Amino acid sequence: MSKLSKLPYLVVALFVLTLLAGCSGEPWMLSQSSSGVTLRWWSDEIADAQAAAMAGAYCTRMGKAVELGDIERDGSAAIGRYRCI
């Protein structure tokens, strides 16, 4: 089998891995800046405290503390906005 004929399998494998990464059980960043971070997570899988810890780690890397702005809920999805102060 030539290298070119293996390419579709590689593309499919990368696509599947990308989908699985979205279900990894950790919040993912929607946006980030020096003034804060916005995270999204499935609230039936992850506690708000876990998301806050991730936001805190992000702000700590910049030498700042974290402060919760707000959390929006839509079914089992949650979006948290955190400020780095």
C-alpha positions as CSV (number, residue, x, y, z in Angstrom):
1,M,0.0,0.0,0.0
2,S,1.5,3.4,-0.9
3,K,1.8,6.3,1.5
4,L,-0.8,8.2,-0.4
5,S,-3.4,5.5,0.0
6,K,-2.9,5.6,3.8
7,L,-3.6,9.3,4.0
8,P,-7.5,9.0,4.3
9,Y,-7.0,6.6,7.3
10,L,-4.7,9.2,9.0
11,V,-7.3,12.0,8.4
12,V,-10.1,9.8,9.9
13,A,-7.9,8.9,12.9
14,L,-7.1,12.6,13.6
15,F,-10.7,13.5,13.3
16,V,-11.7,10.8,15.8
17,L,-9.0,11.9,18.2
18,T,-10.2,15.5,18.0
19,L,-13.7,14.4,18.8
20,L,-12.6,12.4,21.8
21,A,-10.5,15.3,23.1
22,G,-13.7,17.3,23.3
23,C,-15.1,14.7,25.7
24,S,-12.0,14.5,27.9
25,G,-13.8,15.6,31.0
26,E,-12.0,18.9,31.4
27,P,-13.3,22.5,30.8
28,W,-12.1,23.9,27.5
29,M,-11.2,27.6,26.8
30,L,-13.5,29.6,24.7
31,S,-11.4,32.8,25.1
32,Q,-8.4,34.0,27.0
33,S,-6.7,37.3,27.6
34,S,-4.6,39.0,30.2
35,S,-7.8,40.2,31.9
36,G,-9.6,36.9,32.1
37,V,-10.7,33.6,30.7
38,T,-14.0,32.0,29.5
39,L,-14.4,28.3,30.0
40,R,-17.1,25.8,28.9
41,W,-17.8,22.4,30.5
42,W,-20.5,19.8,30.9
43,S,-21.8,20.5,34.4
44,D,-23.0,16.9,34.8
45,E,-19.4,15.7,34.4
46,I,-17.4,18.5,36.0
47,A,-18.0,20.5,39.2
48,D,-17.9,24.3,39.1
49,A,-15.0,24.1,41.5
50,Q,-12.9,22.2,39.0
51,A,-13.5,24.9,36.3
52,A,-12.7,27.6,38.8
53,A,-9.4,25.7,39.6
54,M,-8.5,25.7,35.9
55,A,-9.3,29.4,35.6
56,G,-7.2,30.0,38.8
57,A,-4.3,28.2,37.3
58,Y,-4.5,30.3,34.1
59,C,-4.5,33.6,36.1
60,T,-1.7,32.4,38.4
61,R,0.6,31.9,35.4
62,M,0.3,35.6,34.8
63,G,0.9,36.4,38.5
64,K,-2.8,37.3,39.1
65,A,-5.7,36.0,41.3
66,V,-8.9,34.8,39.8
67,E,-12.4,36.2,40.4
68,L,-15.7,34.7,39.1
69,G,-17.6,36.9,36.8
70,D,-20.7,34.7,36.1
71,I,-21.7,31.2,35.1
72,E,-24.4,30.7,32.4
73,R,-26.2,27.4,32.2
74,D,-28.0,25.9,29.3
75,G,-29.0,22.3,30.0
76,S,-25.9,20.4,31.1
77,A,-23.6,22.9,29.5
78,A,-22.0,25.7,31.6
79,I,-20.0,28.7,30.5
80,G,-18.0,30.5,33.2
81,R,-16.4,33.9,32.8
82,Y,-13.5,34.6,35.2
83,R,-11.5,37.7,35.7
84,C,-7.7,37.8,36.4
85,I,-7.2,40.5,39.0
